[in-house]
Amino acid sequence: MNYILFDGASRNALLPFTYTRPVAEIRIGILTIREKWEQYLGYTTSTVTEEYLSEKFPMVELAENIMINATYLPSEQLVAAIKNLKPEQAIFCNDEPIAFYVKEGQEVDFETYEVLAYDADVFTVQHTWDIFSKNKQAIADDFKLLTKDRVSQPIPESNNIIAPENIFIEEGATLEFTTLNASKGPIYIGKDAEIMEGSMIRGPFALCDRAVVKMGAKIYGGTTIGVHSKVGGEINNSVIFGCSNKGHDGYMGNSVIGEWCNLGADTNTSNLKNNYAEVRLWNYEAESFTKTGLQFCGLMMGDHSKCGINTMFNTGTVVGVNANIFGTGFPRNFVPSYSWGGSAGFTTYLTKKAFEVAKVVMARRKVEFTKQEEQILEHIFEDTRQWRKSYEK
């Protein structure tokens, strides 16, 4: 069977992260959503997403296909139900399709389908804050999936360990003179990852392949450091997708950081309002700040964005794609894509300058800044112009 992941109705609620990727490429837990589905299904998958992303993330359609809503994360029960789908059948949760069977070239009309109600518990990612608020459970689920019937690399004796049975170290990882406390949740250390001496880490925690925790870092549970990222300082319940740096002191809590981002030394994110009130977050669909239902919520930063040393982010700040933030004081709670400046005001960060930086940054990870990537980012520049209208000529 051919399996295709589609973005679903929550795609816009997951901006700015879905400006540059399908929903399936969001990392939560140890793996991306796509990687989870492929592990459970035993098959590779392709994607239905926005047209401007489709060249980078193409759909592969065969004679018979099952479409899966990528905002739903897999479980053994859900995957079994999906694998049993027959032609003209669909699985729904309330009024939203989870999965449906479709033949090549078929126009889908659910009025003609047999709808199978799915009443079991589901794990969904429908808002940006779900990525960090549900990350503890996602790490635990992925840990079981990835370590089943496998043996960890030995833990070096120099480390101070609590609950070693909940720690898994992949081949090539290095760690010496660290403190790892897995009594509250598992700790996963990926291939060729490194935890430098003096670091203190409490699970659930995931350090993905080739990622680095720098000396003396303090990391609390529910945190994922994505592939090829570097982190230092103090981090709590946050997710970094990959290839990004928070390499120095400063606090980051209840936050989500995309790819190719850099947080300058002593950057701090507030995650709690002084009056302890519910946090409101910028909503691209509503074009306003809307309630999250959360008391703790920090920074949502889209791909390729950067901030200078000593940057201070207010509680519940959303930064778009390719923003460059610097200067004293707090920038506003919503920084549009391709913004250049800070609390003193913003101008437009022109694509020519932004792409020059992207080429250099990506080359440091030995990744080419391709024409395809440039076209995607050009599209985002035009698509987000409306948010910059106050200072763009």
N, C-alpha and C positions, 0 to 999 in steps of 0.2 A: 504493500500500500504506500501511496505517496502522501506525505503530511505537509501541510502549508500553514504557517502561523500568520494570522492577520491582526492588525492593530486594535480593532474593536472601538467601542464608543468612547473609551477613556483616553484616547490618544492625546487630545488637546489638553486634558487635565494633567497630563504628564510633561507638558512643556515646562522649562526649556529643553529638557533632556531628549525629547522626541523630535526636536528640530533637526538633530543630526543623526538619528538612529530610529529604526523601528522599535516598537515596544519590546519585541523579543530580545533586543540587544541590551536591555537594562540589566545591570548586575544587582542582585539582592541575595544575601547569603554568601556562599562561596562562588557560585556559578552565575552566568547570565540566564535569563529565562529560557532562551533557546537551548543552551547547554543542558538545562534541567530536562526539557522535553526530549531531547535526543538521547539522554541517558535512560530515561524511562521507556521510550518507544523502541529504542534499539535501531533507529533510522536517522539519517540526516533529514533536515527540514529546509524549506525555502520560505519566502516571505511575500505577503501582500502588504504594501505600505504606500506612502505618498509617492506620486509620480516622480518628483525630483530626486527621491532616494532610490528609485527602483533599479537604476543601472548598477549601483553599488550593492544593493540587496535585491537581486532579481527573484522573480517567482519562477519555479519549475513546475509546470502542469503536465500531468500524465493522463492516461485514459480514465483512471479512477483516482480520486483524491479525497482526503478528509481535511477540512479546514478547521483550525483550532484558534480560538480567541486567546491571544498572547497575554492578556491581562489576568488570565487564570493560570495558576501554577499547578504542575502535575502532582498527583498522588497515585498510589497503586489502584485505588478504587476508581478514580476518574479515568485513568488510562485504560483500565479494563473495559469500562463502559464505552470509551471512544473506539477501541479496537473491535468492539462488537457491532459498530454501526453498519447498517445496511443501506442500499440506495433509497433515497427519499426519506431518510431519517435524520433528525436533528436532536441534539441534547440542549435543553434550555435550563437556565437557573433564573427563576422568576420570569422576567420578560426579555432576558438577554441570552443570545446564543453562545454556548460554550464551544460546540463543535457540530459540524454537519458534513454529510457525504455529498459529493458533487462529481459529476462526470465532466470530462473535457468539453468546454464550450457551452455547458448547461447554464441557463439563466435560472437563478435561485429564487423561488417563490415559496416562502414558508407556509403559505396557505395550503399548498399541495403536499406538504411534508407531514409525516408522523412525528409529532413532537414528544420527546421523552423528557419528563421532568426530572431534574437532578436535585434531590433533597438533602444529600449529605453535605457536610461542612466543606466549604471551598476556601482556598487561599488566593486572594486577589491583590493585584497592585493597580489601584484605580486613581490614586492621588500621589503627588510627589512625596508627601510626608509618609506614605505607606512604606517607602523604600527604607527609611531608617527605623520607623516605629515597629515594623514587622521583621526587622533584620535578625533579631535574636532567634526567633523561631526558624527563619530561613537558614541561618548558619547551622542550627541543630539538625534540620532536615537534610541539608546537603552533606553534612559530616557523616551521617548514617549512610547516605547513598554512596559516597566516594570511598569510605573506609571499610565497607562490608567485605568480610572474608579476606582482608588484607592486613599486613603487618607493618607497623610504623618503623621508620629508621630509628635506631637507638637515640635516646636523649643524652647528650654529653653530660658527664658527671659534674661539671662546674656549675650547672644551673640549679637554681632553687625551685623545686617543683612541688605543687599540690595537685593531687588527683591525676597522676601520670596516665592512668587508663583512659582519660578523656583527651589526650594529646596525640596528634598524628603528625609526623614529620615526613615529608616527601624527600626523595633522593636529591642530593646536592644542596639541601638547605644547611645553613650554618647558624649556630647560636651558642654563645658562651657567656657565663656569668650574668644570666638574666633571671628574673623571677616570673614564673608562669603559674597562675592559679586557675585551674580548670574545674574547680569544685562547683562553680555556678553555671558552667556551660563549657562545651568543647572548644579546644584550640587547634586550629588547622594551620600548618606551615607548608607552603607550596614549594614546588621544585625550584632550586637555586635561589630561594629567598634567604634573607639574612636578618637576624635580630642582633643588634650590637649590644655590647656589654652595658650593664646598669639599667636596662629597660625593665619595666614592671608592667605585666600584662595580665588582665583578668578576662576570662571567657564569659560568654561566647565571643570568639575572635577568629577572623580569617585573614591570613596573610597570603595573598595569591602569588603565583609564580613570578620569580625574579624581583619581587618587591622587597623593600628595605625599611626596617625600623631603626632609627638612628640612636646614638648613645643617650641613655637616661630618659627615654620616652616613658610616659605614663598613659596607658591605654586601658579604658574601661570596656565592659561587655557591650555586645551588640554592635561591634565595629568590624568593618571589612575594608581592607586595604587592597585595592585591585592590582592587576598585573603591572609590573614594572613601575610602581609608584614608590616614592620615598616620603617617610613621615617622621616627625619629631615632636617634642613638646607634649601637650596634654590633649587627649582625644577621648570623647565619650559618645557611644551610640551613633556612629557616623559611617557613611559609605563613600568610598572613593572608587569610581568606576575603573580607572586604570590610567597609567602613563601620566600621572599628575604628582605634584610635589607640595607637601606641607613640611618642609625639611627642618624647621627651626622651632624655637619655643613660641608659646602662644596657645590659647585654648580654642578648641573646636568641638562643639557639642550639638547633637541632634541635627546633623547636617548631611547634605548629599553634594558631592563634587563630581563633575563630569570628567572627561578625558582632556589631556593636554592643558591642564590648569596649573597655576603656580600661586601659592600664598606666601607673600613676603614674610621675612622674619618678624616675630612678635605680632602677627595678625591674630585678632581675637574675634570670636563670634559670640554675641549674646544669645542665649537660648531661653531666657526667662525674663518676662517683663517685670519692672520694678513693682508694679501693683499686683503681680501674680495673675493677671487677667488672661483669658483665652487668646491665643495668638491668631491673628489674621494674616493671610498670605496672599500675594498677588495672584489673581486668577485671570489667565489670558482669555478664557471664554467669556467671563462676566465683565472683563475690562475694569475690574475693581478688586479691592482687597476683601476676601471672604473668610469666614470662620473655618478653622481647622479642627476644632474640638480638642485641641491640645494646649497644655500649659507650657510644654517645652518644645520649642522649634527654633532652629538656628538659621543656617544659610543654605540656599539652593543655588548652585553655580553651574551654568551651562558650559559646554566644551570650549576650550581655547581661551577662557577668561583668566585674567591675572589681576593681582593686587599688590601694591607696594608694601614696604616695611611699615609696621605699626598701624596697619589698617584696622579700623574698628567697624564691625558690622552690627547693626541693630538686630534685635530679636525678629525673626521671621523676615529675612531679606531674600529677595529673588534677584539673581544676576543672570542675564541672558548669555548668548553665545558671543565670543570675541569681544568682551568688554575689558577695558584696561582702567583700573581704579587706583588712585593714589592721592596723597595729600592728607592734611589733618582733618579731624572731625569725623562725624558719621556720614557716609553717603546715604542717600535716600533708600527706602525699603524696597524699591523696585528700580533696578538699573537695566534699561533696555539693551538688547544686543547691539554691538558696535558703538558703545559709548566710551568716551575718553574723558577722564576727569575724576571728580570726587565731590566732597561737600560744598566746594566753592562753585560747582556747576560743571556741566558736561558739554562737550562738542562731539561731532561724529568721528568715529574711528574709521578712517577710510580703508577700504579693502586692500589697497596696494600695500599700506603699512602693516595691516593685520596679517596679510599673507606672507610678508617678509619674515615676520616673527614666527609664524607657524612653520615655515620651512626650516628655520634654524632649530626650533624646539624639537620638531619631529626627527630631524637628522641626528640629534643627540641620542635618540633611541633607535637609530638606524632604520627609520621609517621614512619613506618618500612622501612628500606632499604632492600628490598627483593632480592632474587636470580634473579628474573626476571629483576629488575632494574640493578643489577650488570652485567648481561649478555648484556643488551643494552649498558651500558657504556664500557664494554670490547670491544664490536664490534666497537664503536666509536673510542676507543684507536687505534685499528688496522687500521681502515678506514682513520684516520687522520695522520698516521705515516709519510706520504709523506711530510707534511708541517713541520715536525720536523727534517727532514733528515740532516739539516745543523749542528745540535748539538746532534743528537741521534746516538749512536754507533750501 
